[in-house]
Every structure is written in structure tokens, then in C-alpha cells.
């Protein structure tokens, strides 16, 4: 039987067609995988720590990388608005188009909820505010029936509500009742000694 006759055989022609189609599919799949994974092509994640986000964006885009800010922290030791962490880590080899996840230093101090201090002793209220992370606490005596009890927490002349969120660096005024004494005779409160005690309690 000649080759031509064999090719006319339905079984043989179907088998040959299946082999050809399989070869084309395998070749196409391998080429697609090479293209998808960018075979033998890699981009090194640049060192953008400490740079402002706008400046770092240029470095990343120039290298064919995308970026996404996923978190912010607050540190006094780092310039506001600069990058403090990246993932994948600096120096990692990734494919072009990869998203680099960025953590930046917040422009302002973090916020916290104002605790309830009403009717606490002065020392308890002051310690609670310090433990909550508030940095600037001024103490002011006001008229009140019971001596040395917390009355309110004010900010810029406004009484804050329990649970209200304010900046940790906000200048809070902790108002303490004076037991109806004459305000002009108050000797004031030594907040430095209180802070020393607070630090001792939390050591």
C-alpha cells in the first residue's frame, strides 16, 4: 500500500491530525508560559526606604514595577511621608509589573480614643491618659465638691466625649476638682513627679 493510500485511511489521517494539533498546542503553551513568567527576565526591587512616596514612585515605575500603599505608621525618628518598609524586600528579583507593597510614615501622629476618667482620682486619670499614649497633658484645677477627682478632658476649650478619637500629640487639659478651695491658693500639681511614678508602675 502506497503512502498516499495510507493517508487516505481515516484512522491514519485522524492520528496524524491529532499529533499535529497536540504539537501546536504544546508549543503554544510553552511560548505563553515563557511570556507570562517573563522567562530569564527579572527586575530588582530598588532601595526606596527613607524616600518620599512621590520620589520613590518614579524609581519603581522606571523599573516597570507597580506599587500599593497598604499601611502607615508613626515614628518621630523618621521624616513624615517617607517609606519605612517595602514588600518584596529590597534587592529581591521579581518580574516586571509586580506590585510592591509599601508602608509609609504618617504625616501626623496616630490617634487614640479618649478614655473615661470622670470621678477617677487625679493620679488614676493622669496615668490612664499616659498609658493610652497621649503625650501632652496639662492639669487644671476647677471648682468641685470633691478634692482631686477628675472632672473632664478638654481640648482647645472643648470638653471631649468618651471614645472620641484625637491625635496622641494633642494638647489635652485634664480638669481636676479642687474641693471648692480658692483656686488662687492652689499650689499646682507636679506632673514631672507623677510621670516618674507612672513610668515606674509600667516598668
C-alpha positions as CSV (number, residue, x, y, z in Angstrom):
1,X,0.0,0.0,0.0
2,X,1.4,3.4,-1.0
3,X,1.9,6.3,1.4
4,X,-0.9,8.1,-0.4
5,X,-3.3,5.2,0.2
6,X,-2.3,5.1,3.8
7,X,-3.0,8.8,4.3
8,X,-6.4,8.2,2.8
9,X,-7.1,5.8,5.6
10,X,-9.4,7.6,8.1
11,X,-7.7,6.2,11.1
12,X,-4.2,7.2,9.9
13,X,-5.2,10.7,8.9
14,X,-7.0,11.3,12.2
15,X,-4.0,10.1,14.1
16,X,-1.7,12.4,12.2
17,X,-4.0,15.3,12.6
18,X,-4.1,14.7,16.4
19,X,-0.3,14.6,16.6
20,X,0.0,17.9,14.7
21,X,-2.7,19.6,16.8
22,X,-1.0,18.3,20.0
23,X,2.4,19.6,18.9
24,X,0.9,23.1,18.1
25,X,-0.8,23.2,21.5
26,X,2.3,22.2,23.4
27,X,4.4,24.8,21.5
28,X,1.9,27.5,22.0
29,X,1.5,26.7,25.7
30,X,5.3,26.8,26.3
31,X,5.6,30.2,24.5
32,X,2.7,31.6,26.5
33,X,4.3,30.4,29.8
34,X,7.6,32.0,28.8
35,X,5.8,35.2,28.1
36,X,3.6,35.1,31.2
37,X,6.5,34.4,33.6
38,X,9.0,36.6,31.7
39,X,11.4,33.8,31.4
40,X,15.0,34.9,32.1
41,X,13.8,38.5,32.7
42,X,13.8,39.9,36.3
43,X,13.6,43.3,38.0
44,X,15.4,44.1,41.2
45,X,13.3,45.9,43.8
46,X,15.2,49.2,44.4
47,X,16.1,50.6,47.8
48,X,13.4,53.3,48.3
49,X,13.4,53.3,52.1
50,X,13.5,56.8,53.5
51,X,12.3,58.4,50.3
52,X,9.1,60.4,49.9
53,X,6.4,58.4,48.3
54,X,6.3,60.7,45.2
55,X,10.1,60.3,44.6
56,X,10.0,56.5,45.2
57,X,7.2,56.1,42.8
58,X,9.4,57.4,40.0
59,X,12.1,54.7,40.8
60,X,9.5,51.9,40.8
61,X,7.7,53.0,37.6
62,X,11.0,53.4,35.8
63,X,11.8,49.8,36.6
64,X,8.4,48.5,35.4
65,X,7.1,48.0,38.9
66,X,3.7,49.0,40.3
67,X,3.2,50.0,44.0
68,X,0.4,50.0,46.5
69,X,0.4,51.7,49.9
70,X,-1.0,49.2,52.4
71,X,-0.3,50.7,55.8
72,X,1.1,53.7,57.7
73,X,2.9,54.0,61.0
74,X,4.0,56.9,63.0
75,X,7.6,57.4,64.2
76,X,9.3,60.6,65.4
77,X,12.6,59.2,64.2
78,X,11.6,59.1,60.5
79,X,10.5,62.0,58.3
80,X,6.8,62.2,57.8
81,X,5.5,60.9,54.5
82,X,8.6,58.7,53.8
83,X,8.7,55.0,53.1
84,X,9.7,52.8,56.1
85,X,9.0,49.3,54.7
86,X,8.5,47.5,51.3
87,X,7.5,44.0,50.3
88,X,9.0,42.1,48.5
89,X,12.2,43.2,50.3
90,X,14.8,45.5,48.8
91,X,17.1,43.6,46.4
92,X,14.5,40.9,45.6
93,X,14.2,39.8,42.0
94,X,10.7,40.0,40.7
95,X,9.0,40.0,37.3
96,X,8.2,43.3,35.6
97,X,4.8,44.6,36.5
98,X,4.9,43.1,40.0
99,X,3.2,45.2,42.8
100,X,5.4,46.4,45.5
101,X,3.6,46.9,48.8
102,X,4.6,50.0,50.7
103,X,4.3,51.2,54.4
104,X,4.8,54.9,54.9
105,X,5.5,57.1,58.0
106,X,2.3,59.0,58.7
107,X,2.2,62.8,58.2
108,X,0.7,63.2,61.7
109,X,0.7,61.5,65.0
110,X,-1.5,58.5,65.4
111,X,-4.9,58.9,67.0
112,X,-6.5,57.2,70.1
113,X,-9.8,57.1,71.8
114,X,-10.3,59.4,74.8
115,X,-10.8,57.2,77.9
116,X,-13.5,57.9,80.5
117,X,-11.8,59.5,83.6
118,X,-14.7,61.2,85.3
119,X,-14.7,60.7,89.1
120,X,-11.3,58.9,89.0
121,X,-8.6,60.2,91.3
122,X,-6.2,62.6,89.7
123,X,-3.4,60.0,89.7
124,X,-5.5,57.3,88.1
125,X,-6.8,59.7,85.4
126,X,-3.4,61.0,84.6
127,X,-1.8,57.5,84.5
128,X,-4.6,56.3,82.2
129,X,-4.1,59.1,79.7
130,X,-0.3,58.5,79.7
131,X,-0.9,54.7,79.3
132,X,-3.2,55.4,76.3
133,X,-0.3,57.2,74.6
134,X,-1.2,60.8,75.0
135,X,1.9,63.0,75.1
136,X,0.8,66.5,76.2
137,X,-1.3,66.6,79.3
138,X,-1.9,69.9,81.3
139,X,-3.6,69.8,84.6
140,X,-6.1,72.5,85.6
141,X,-8.0,72.8,88.9
142,X,-11.7,73.7,88.7
143,X,-14.3,74.2,91.3
144,X,-15.8,70.9,92.6
145,X,-17.3,69.4,95.6
146,X,-14.7,66.6,96.0
147,X,-11.0,67.2,96.1
148,X,-8.6,65.7,93.4
149,X,-11.3,63.9,91.3
150,X,-11.1,64.1,87.5
151,X,-13.9,66.2,86.0
152,X,-13.2,66.2,82.3
153,X,-10.7,66.2,79.5
154,X,-10.7,69.3,77.3
155,X,-9.0,70.2,74.0
156,X,-8.9,73.8,72.8
157,X,-11.6,74.8,75.3
158,X,-14.0,72.0,74.3
159,X,-14.8,69.0,76.6
160,X,-14.1,65.7,74.8
161,X,-16.5,62.9,74.8
162,X,-15.6,59.4,75.9
163,X,-14.4,57.4,72.9
164,X,-13.7,60.4,70.8
165,X,-10.6,60.0,68.7
166,X,-7.9,62.7,68.8
167,X,-4.2,62.9,68.0
168,X,-1.8,61.5,70.5
169,X,0.1,64.7,70.3
170,X,-2.9,66.9,71.0
171,X,-2.6,69.3,74.0
172,X,-5.1,67.9,76.4
173,X,-6.3,69.6,79.6
174,X,-7.2,67.3,82.5
175,X,-9.6,69.2,84.8
176,X,-9.5,68.3,88.4
177,X,-11.9,69.3,91.2
178,X,-10.4,71.4,94.0
179,X,-12.9,70.6,96.7
180,X,-14.3,74.2,96.5
181,X,-11.0,75.7,97.6
182,X,-9.9,79.1,96.4
183,X,-8.2,78.5,93.0
184,X,-5.7,81.3,93.7
185,X,-4.4,79.3,96.7
186,X,-3.7,76.1,94.8
187,X,-0.1,75.2,94.7
188,X,-0.5,73.3,91.4
189,X,0.5,69.7,90.6
190,X,4.0,68.5,89.9
191,X,3.3,66.5,86.7
192,X,7.0,65.5,86.5
193,X,6.8,63.5,89.7
194,X,3.6,61.9,88.5
195,X,5.2,60.9,85.2
196,X,8.1,59.4,87.1
197,X,5.6,57.3,89.1
198,X,3.7,56.3,86.0
199,X,6.9,55.1,84.4
200,X,7.8,53.1,87.5
201,X,4.3,51.4,87.5
202,X,4.7,50.3,83.9
203,X,8.2,49.0,84.1
